[in-house]
Amino acid sequence: MNSDKWAGSERMIAELMGTAGMTLEGVLPAVSRRTGIAVPDLRGRAQRSGHVVARAVAIYVLRERFEVSYPNIGRMLLRDHSTVMHSYRSVLSYLEEMGFCRPV
């Protein structure tokens, strides 16, 4: 796994997971503010590293904090559920590689 492209994402995940008052609808705007990538671009087809990581962080937070199903996350981000699953697992793999525990 290319850890360089994921550098710093663990901090963003921790901030998003710990933000008091965060709502399901607020996840994408919060990721957008932290990354500078507009919400429509998070839903878009761009595969640049920054976009991929930002989407994956949003997917991780939606799944872990709000227990949103893969198909529903896919609908939110205009992605197939299997793509969402792959992104989620990529974040898990990175967090494990870096020695961070998965939230319980």
Number of C-alpha atoms within 10 A of each C-alpha: 9 7 11 8 12 20 12 10 18 16 10 18 19 12 13 21 18 11 11 8 7 14 13 13 10 12 21 26 17 19 22 20 12 13 15 13 17 15 17 12 13 24 17 14 13 11 11 8 12 16 21 16 21 23 26 25 25 25 26 25 23 24 18 15 18 14 12 16 14 20 17 16 21 19 14 13 22 15 17 14 17 12 14 25 19 12 20 22 15 18 20 17 15 18 18 12 12 12 9 12 10 10 8 5
